[in-house]
Amino acid sequence: MDKEGRRIYDWVALSFVDGLGKISYRTLIRKFGSPGRVFQASIKDLEGVEGLRPKVIKGIKGFNQAARVENELALMRKHQVTLVT
């Protein structure tokens, strides 16, 4: 996967984290700068994000929905959808 593909993958993946709502999503992006950096963050750093529940932290650190993300990316390519971030 090239750099741009990985960037898009990370944006979609973060949106699939169980229990992560719009406000926490935005808070994480503001704090860490990108979805990739959110996934790279330590548990301790994630615990320092105000309002982020343990379930969401567990969902980020144990993210296991790669097949779902790949399916979404395939649909995006099929329908020529561009991700706007």
N, C-alpha and C positions, 0 to 999 in steps of 0.2 A: 504494500500500500504506500503510495507516495505521500508527501507531507500534507498536501491539500486534502487528499482522501482521508488521512488520519484526523485532520482537523474537523472535517464534516462528521466523521464517525463519532468523535468525542462529543460533539454538540448533540447529535441524535441520542447517543448512549446516555448522556446526563439527563435528557428529557424522559428516559425510561426508568430512572431510579425510582423504586417503589416509595411512595410517601413524600416525594419531593415536589412541593408546590411552586407556584410562580414566584412568590416572594423569596423563598429560600433559594431557589434557582438563581434569581437575580443577585441576591446577597453573596452567594458563592462566586459568581462571575466577577462581581466587584472586588471581592477580597482576594481571589487567586488569579484573576486576569483571563482565564480561559478554562474550558471544561477539561482539557488535558491536564492542566495544573491542579484542578480539583481532584481528579483521579490519582494524581501523584502525591497529594497532600498526606501528611501523616495523620493518624487518628487523633493525636494530641492537637494538631492544628485545626482539624475539623471540629473537635470538641470545643474549641475556642470561638466558634461561630455562634453568635447569639441566636437562640431559637431553633437551632438544628437538633432534631431529635436523634436519640441513639439508633433508632430503626433506620433512619436515613443514612447515618454514618456507616452503619453495617451494610446498607445497600450500595453505597459508593465503594467501600473497600472490598466488598465481596461481589462486585458486579458480575453477573453470570448470564446476561441476556444478549450475548453476541449474535446468536442466530436471529433474534428479533431485530437487532440493529441492521444486520446484513440484509434481511428481508425488506426492511424499510428503505434502505439505500438502493436495493434492486428496483423497488417500485418507483423511487424518485428518478432513477435513470430511465426506466421504461416510459414514464410519463413526462420526461424532460423537465423535472422540477428542480429548481435551484433553491438551495437553502440560503435564507437571509438571516444574518446574525446581527 
